[in-house]
Structures are given as structure tokens and as C-alpha cells.
Amino acid sequence: MQIELSPEDIQALIEYARRKFLEERWPLSPELRSIRAALGKMEPKPEPLPAPKPYVPSTLAMRKKRR
């Protein structure tokens, strides 16, 4: 049996589950691991962060260094 859900339905289920996890007395209980794993599969992956820029001292710091 396969269920066809729209992206809006999936997002609503994810938000509902997150609210319930916040209300849960023991959110890290072993019984909830399978539900967390299923949510991880349903949720879209976030975009990776851009690479950090290399450090370049400011011109003011360079002037102070020359003194």
C-alpha cells in the first residue's frame, strides 16, 4: 500500500510531529527513534552552508602593525 501525499500534507505532518516532540516528556525515548528516523526521510535536506571566507586583516590593523 502506497500513500500519495502532497508536499503541503507532508509539511503539515512534519510540523505536527515536531510540536508533539516538544510537548513529549521524554523526547529522546527509544520508542520515538523510529518516528524520528521516518521524519528524517520525509524532510527535505537543508542546503549546505557556503565555505567560510579566508581571514584577511583590515587595512587599519595593517597600519597599526607597521608602527
ABEGO torsion letter per residue (X at the ends): XBBBBBAAAAAAAAAAAAAAAAABABAABAAAAAAAAAAAAABBBBBBBBBBBBBBBBAAAAAAAAX
